[in-house]
Amino acid sequence: MSEVRRFRTQQFDSADRKGRDAIFGADYVSAVSEEVDRLACSKVYLVVSRSLDTKTDVVGRLEQKLGGKVCGKKVGVKSHTPYDEVLQIAKETKERGADIIVTLGSSSYSDAAKAALIAHASLPADKLDIESMESLVVGNVDEKTGDMAVPTTVKEPTLKLICVPTSLSAAEWNANSGCTNPSTHKKQHFTHPACAPNLIVLDPQLALTTPLDLWLSTGVRAVDHCVETLCTERSSDDVKQSAEEGLRALTEGLLKCKQNEKDASARAECQVGAWKAMRVIAHKVPLGASHAIGHQLGAFCGVPHGITSCVMLSPVLKYNDTHSPSNSQLQQRVCAIFWSSIPETLARAGLDRERADAGDLVKTFVKALGLPTMLTDVDVSEDQWDAVAKASLNDVLGKTNPVRLETIEQVKEILAMAK
């Protein structure tokens, strides 16, 4: 077990992240407390994991360190971040005069806080409702630049934000957030550059409190970020290189975690891998159908965030491979990375280097982690496919798949591969 390295760095090498850092190998209590003081904040609103709050001393230690600066606390955020969770945070931060939100939990917590920054700044206290939230939704993503258009209804957030993630879904690295309308069950997107956290705190010892299956499945989500970045013509050579480094770190690190769930250095390795995967955000590379369909499987069928990638990434790769010769060529780099990073795992599964495609390698890797790979494994039935397919076409990432998704039949063809 190697030593965990501690370092602080700017989140990404882009102008909008100047002054917005991440600390790896951190002690979360001291890192959060010091940053609150550095930002001159005096009223801290906490958004924290229910299990960490009720079953461990993790939240209590942070509260004790912050002392009288804590002005409120929301315990628990439902999966896929329903609007009502966001609205509660926006309402309570307004009422209590909070000047900073600190999250401690998985991506649902990060997404809830980022969307709450927008609602807090953009909606008056008497308009914190579902209908008004819809007025803040991103309309479209530019297929060439990857930009998500900030609606004119969205005002620049004024609250500061510190995220202490406990999973690998990596929402904390993103200024965008995905939240679910509880009336329509559709997952919508919200964005503003100022929603990027002021600080991201990566504590591998804290990560050990995350159940192994959740850690591994959200790690596959980060793998999904890497793979879809490598398989689009819209990403530059240096972004692809970062995605390759991230994919190597994640495949190797996740298997180490599977072998020894108390290996803090392996969890730290995965955290670095998830960061490298998310350089796609700084360079505005639009992702594809695995993300678009995954968003809606979560919203309509309740499939957990990371598990959507476990099920959908392989069939999306196979679909793109079949329908696009140029994408098939891009997928060869993914294959080379898998074979060089985890050759023994692939060989034990009986895969042949010349015959196995990228979809086969991803599916084998997910199985090696002991995670589900089929829709039937996660109780998604065919009578739900139409709703998922229709919503996937309207997802902002549905149109940026290497093979543009324009019909319900296309999405159902992909779903059928995961049946």
C-alpha positions in Angstrom: 0.0 0.0 0.0 1.7 3.2 -1.2 1.6 6.5 0.7 -1.1 9.0 -0.1 0.2 12.2 -1.7 -1.2 15.6 -0.6 -1.3 18.5 -3.0 -3.4 21.6 -3.9 -4.0 22.6 -7.5 -6.3 24.7 -9.6 -9.3 22.5 -10.6 -8.7 23.0 -14.4 -6.4 25.2 -16.5 -9.2 27.5 -17.7 -9.9 31.1 -16.9 -13.3 30.4 -15.3 -11.6 28.2 -12.7 -8.9 30.7 -11.7 -8.9 30.8 -7.9 -11.0 27.6 -7.6 -8.8 24.8 -6.3 -8.9 21.2 -5.3 -6.9 19.6 -2.4 -6.0 15.9 -2.8 -5.0 13.7 0.1 -6.7 16.2 2.4 -8.0 16.1 5.9 -11.5 17.3 5.3 -12.1 18.9 8.7 -9.0 21.2 8.6 -9.3 21.9 4.8 -13.0 23.0 5.1 -12.4 25.1 8.2 -9.4 26.9 6.7 -11.2 27.6 3.4 -14.2 29.0 5.2 -11.9 31.4 7.0 -10.0 32.2 3.8 -13.2 33.1 2.0 -14.2 35.3 5.0 -17.5 33.4 5.4 -19.4 33.4 8.7 -22.6 31.5 8.0 -22.2 27.9 6.9 -25.1 25.8 5.6 -24.3 22.1 5.5 -25.7 19.6 3.1 -24.7 16.2 4.4 -25.1 12.5 3.8 -27.7 10.9 6.1 -25.6 7.8 6.7 -22.5 9.9 7.6 -24.6 12.1 9.9 -26.4 9.3 11.7 -23.9 6.4 11.6 -20.5 8.0 12.0 -18.9 11.0 13.7 -17.8 12.5 10.3 -20.4 15.3 10.2 -20.2 15.9 14.0 -16.4 16.5 13.8 -16.9 19.1 11.1 -19.7 20.8 13.0 -17.5 20.9 16.1 -14.7 22.5 14.2 -16.9 25.1 12.5 -18.7 25.9 15.8 -21.1 28.8 15.8 -20.6 29.4 12.1 -23.0 26.7 11.2 -26.4 28.3 10.5 -28.3 25.3 9.1 -28.0 21.7 8.0 -29.9 19.6 5.5 -29.5 15.9 6.1 -29.9 13.6 3.1 -30.6 14.2 -0.6 -32.5 11.7 -2.7 -30.9 10.1 -5.7 -31.0 12.1 -8.9 -31.7 15.3 -7.0 -35.4 16.0 -7.1 -36.3 19.7 -7.4 -37.9 19.8 -3.9 -34.5 19.0 -2.4 -32.9 21.9 -4.2 -35.7 24.3 -3.3 -35.4 23.4 0.3 -31.7 24.3 0.3 -32.4 27.6 -1.6 -35.2 28.5 0.8 -33.3 27.8 4.0 -30.1 29.5 2.9 -32.2 32.6 2.1 -34.0 32.5 5.5 -30.8 32.0 7.5 -28.6 34.4 5.7 -26.0 31.8 4.7 -22.9 32.9 2.8 -21.5 29.5 2.0 -22.7 25.9 1.4 -20.6 22.9 2.3 -21.6 19.5 0.9 -20.4 16.2 2.4 -21.7 13.3 0.3 -22.0 11.8 -3.2 -22.9 13.6 -6.5 -26.5 14.1 -5.6 -25.3 16.4 -2.8 -23.0 18.4 -5.1 -25.8 18.7 -7.8 -28.3 19.8 -5.2 -26.0 22.5 -3.9 -25.0 23.8 -7.3 -28.6 24.0 -8.5 -29.5 25.7 -5.2 -26.9 28.4 -5.9 -28.9 29.2 -9.0 -32.3 29.1 -7.4 -31.0 31.2 -4.5 -29.7 33.9 -6.8 -32.4 33.8 -9.5 -35.8 33.3 -7.7 -37.5 35.4 -5.1 -38.5 33.7 -1.9 -42.2 33.5 -3.0 -41.2 31.8 -6.3 -39.2 28.9 -5.0 -41.4 26.3 -6.7 -41.2 23.6 -9.4 -42.7 25.8 -12.1 -40.2 28.5 -11.5 -37.3 26.0 -11.4 -38.3 25.0 -15.0 -37.6 28.6 -16.1 -33.9 28.1 -15.1 -33.4 24.9 -17.2 -30.6 24.8 -19.9 -32.2 24.9 -23.3 -29.6 23.3 -25.6 -26.0 22.3 -25.8 -23.9 23.6 -28.8 -23.0 20.5 -30.7 -19.7 22.1 -31.9 -18.4 23.8 -28.8 -20.1 21.8 -26.1 -21.4 25.0 -24.4 -24.6 24.7 -22.4 -26.4 28.0 -22.9 -27.1 29.9 -19.6 -30.7 31.0 -19.7 -31.3 34.8 -19.3 -33.4 33.9 -16.3 -30.3 32.7 -14.4 -28.5 35.2 -12.3 -24.9 34.9 -11.1 -24.8 33.0 -7.8 -23.5 34.8 -4.8 -23.2 32.0 -2.3 -19.8 30.3 -2.0 -19.5 26.5 -2.2 -17.1 23.8 -0.9 -17.7 20.2 -2.0 -16.4 17.2 0.0 -17.3 14.3 -2.3 -17.5 10.7 -1.0 -18.0 9.0 -4.4 -16.5 9.1 -7.8 -19.4 10.3 -10.0 -17.5 13.6 -10.1 -20.4 16.1 -10.2 -18.3 18.3 -7.9 -15.9 19.1 -10.9 -18.8 20.4 -13.0 -20.5 23.8 -13.0 -23.5 22.0 -14.4 -26.0 20.0 -12.4 -28.7 17.5 -13.2 -31.9 17.5 -11.2 -35.2 15.7 -11.6 -38.6 17.3 -12.0 -40.8 15.3 -9.7 -43.9 16.0 -11.8 -42.6 14.9 -15.2 -39.8 12.6 -13.9 -37.5 14.2 -16.5 -33.9 15.0 -15.5 -33.1 18.6 -16.4 -29.8 20.5 -16.5 -28.8 23.8 -14.8 -25.6 25.8 -15.3 -23.7 28.9 -14.5 -19.9 29.2 -14.5 -20.0 30.5 -10.9 -21.5 27.2 -9.7 -18.1 25.6 -9.9 -17.1 25.0 -6.2 -14.7 27.4 -4.6 -12.9 24.4 -3.3 -13.1 20.6 -3.8 -11.7 18.5 -0.9 -10.6 15.0 -1.6 -10.0 13.0 1.5 -9.1 9.3 0.9 -9.6 8.3 4.5 -13.1 9.8 4.4 -13.7 7.9 1.1 -13.2 4.6 3.1 -16.6 5.3 4.8 -18.3 4.9 1.4 -19.7 1.4 0.9 -17.6 -0.5 -1.6 -20.4 -1.1 -4.2 -21.2 2.6 -4.3 -17.6 3.5 -4.6 -17.1 1.0 -7.5 -20.3 1.9 -9.4 -19.6 5.6 -9.2 -16.1 4.8 -10.4 -17.6 3.2 -13.5 -19.4 6.5 -14.0 -16.0 8.2 -14.0 -14.8 5.5 -16.5 -17.7 6.5 -18.6 -16.5 10.1 -18.7 -13.1 8.9 -19.9 -14.4 6.5 -22.5 -16.9 8.9 -24.1 -14.2 11.6 -24.2 -11.9 9.3 -26.0 -14.6 8.2 -28.4 -15.6 11.7 -29.7 -14.0 13.7 -32.5 -14.8 16.8 -30.5 -12.0 16.4 -27.9 -8.5 17.6 -28.5 -5.3 15.5 -28.2 -4.4 16.9 -24.8 -7.9 16.2 -23.4 -7.8 12.7 -24.8 -4.4 12.2 -23.1 -5.9 13.3 -19.8 -8.8 10.9 -20.3 -6.4 8.1 -21.1 -4.5 8.8 -17.8 -7.8 8.9 -16.0 -8.9 5.6 -17.5 -5.7 3.9 -16.6 -5.8 5.2 -13.0 -9.5 4.2 -12.6 -9.3 0.7 -14.1 -6.3 -0.2 -12.0 -7.4 1.6 -8.9 -11.0 0.3 -8.8 -9.7 -3.3 -9.1 -7.4 -2.6 -6.2 -10.3 -1.3 -4.2 -12.3 -4.5 -5.0 -9.4 -6.6 -3.7 -9.0 -4.5 -0.6 -11.7 -2.1 0.3 -9.6 -0.5 3.1 -6.8 0.5 0.8 -6.8 4.3 1.1 -4.0 4.8 -1.4 -6.2 3.0 -4.0 -9.1 5.2 -3.3 -6.8 8.2 -3.6 -5.7 6.9 -7.0 -9.3 6.7 -8.1 -9.9 10.3 -7.0 -7.1 11.5 -9.2 -8.4 9.4 -12.0 -11.9 10.9 -11.7 -10.4 14.4 -11.8 -8.5 13.7 -15.0 -11.6 12.3 -16.5 -13.4 15.5 -15.9 -11.0 17.7 -17.9 -13.7 17.2 -20.5 -15.7 19.8 -18.5 -13.1 22.6 -18.7 -12.7 22.0 -22.5 -16.4 21.8 -23.0 -16.4 18.4 -24.8 -19.9 17.1 -25.2 -20.5 13.6 -24.1 -22.8 11.0 -25.6 -25.6 8.5 -25.4 -24.4 6.6 -22.3 -24.8 9.8 -20.3 -28.0 10.9 -22.1 -29.8 7.5 -21.6 -28.3 7.1 -18.1 -29.8 10.4 -17.0 -33.3 9.2 -17.9 -32.9 5.6 -16.6 -32.2 7.4 -13.3 -35.1 9.8 -13.5 -37.8 7.4 -14.8 -36.6 4.0 -13.4 -34.7 4.9 -10.3 -31.5 3.3 -11.4 -28.6 4.7 -9.2 -26.2 7.2 -10.8 -23.2 4.9 -11.2 -25.1 1.8 -12.1 -26.5 3.6 -15.2 -23.0 3.6 -16.6 -22.4 0.0 -15.6 -25.4 -1.0 -17.8 -25.3 1.5 -20.7 -21.7 2.2 -21.6 -21.1 -1.2 -23.2 -24.2 -1.2 -25.5 -23.6 2.4 -26.5 -20.1 1.6 -27.5 -21.4 -1.4 -29.5 -24.1 0.7 -31.2 -21.6 3.4 -32.2 -19.1 0.8 -33.4 -21.7 -0.8 -35.6 -23.1 2.5 -37.1 -19.9 4.6 -37.4 -16.6 3.4 -39.0 -14.9 6.5 -37.7 -16.0 5.9 -34.2 -14.9 2.3 -34.4 -11.4 3.6 -35.1 -11.6 5.9 -32.0 -12.6 2.9 -29.9 -9.4 1.1 -30.7 -7.6 3.5 -28.3 -9.9 2.5 -25.5 -9.2 -1.2 -26.3 -5.5 -0.6 -26.1 -5.8 1.1 -22.7 -7.8 -1.7 -21.2 -5.4 -4.4 -22.5 -2.4 -2.6 -21.2 -3.9 -1.7 -17.9 -5.7 -4.8 -16.8 -4.6 -7.6 -19.2 -4.9 -10.4 -16.5 -8.5 -9.5 -15.7 -9.5 -9.6 -19.4 -7.5 -12.8 -20.1 -9.1 -14.6 -17.1 -12.5 -13.8 -18.7 -11.5 -15.6 -21.9 -11.4 -12.5 -24.1 -9.4 -12.5 -27.3 -7.4 -9.4 -28.1 -8.2 -9.6 -31.8 -11.9 -10.2 -31.5 -13.1 -8.4 -28.4 -14.4 -4.8 -29.0 -14.5 -1.9 -26.6 -18.0 -2.8 -25.4 -16.9 -6.3 -24.6 -13.9 -5.0 -22.5 -16.1 -2.5 -20.6 -18.7 -5.2 -19.8 -16.0 -7.6 -18.6 -14.4 -4.9 -16.4 -17.8 -4.1 -14.8 -18.4 -7.8 -14.2 -15.0 -8.1 -12.5 -16.1 -5.4 -10.1 -19.2 -7.5 -9.3 -21.6 -4.9 -10.6 -24.7 -5.3 -12.8 -24.4 -5.1 -16.6 -28.0 -5.7 -17.8 -31.3 -3.8 -17.6 -33.0 -6.9 -16.1 -30.3 -6.8 -13.3 -31.7 -3.4 -12.2 -35.4 -4.2 -12.7 -35.9 -2.1 -15.9 -38.6 -3.7 -18.0 -39.5 -3.2 -21.7 -42.7 -1.3 -20.9 -40.5 1.6 -19.6 -38.3 1.8 -22.7 -40.6 4.3 -24.6 -40.5 6.9 -21.9 -36.8 6.5 -21.4 -36.1 6.7 -25.1 -38.3 9.8 -25.7 -36.7 11.7 -22.8 -33.2 10.6 -23.9 -33.8 12.3 -27.3 -34.6 15.5 -25.5 -31.6 15.3 -23.1 -29.0 17.9 -24.0 -26.5 15.1 -24.6 -28.7 13.0 -26.8 -27.8 15.0 -29.9 -24.0 14.9 -29.2 -23.6 11.2 -29.4 -21.1 10.2 -32.2 -24.1 8.7 -34.0 -26.7 11.4 -33.6 -29.8 10.0 -31.9 -32.9 11.3 -33.6 -35.5 8.6 -33.2 -37.0 6.5 -30.4 -36.1 3.4 -32.4 -32.4 4.2 -32.2 -32.5 4.5 -28.4 -34.5 1.3 -28.1 -32.0 -0.5 -30.3 -29.3 0.4 -27.7 -31.6 -0.6 -24.8 -32.2 -3.9 -26.5 -28.5 -4.6 -26.4 -28.6 -4.3 -22.6 -31.8 -6.4 -22.2 
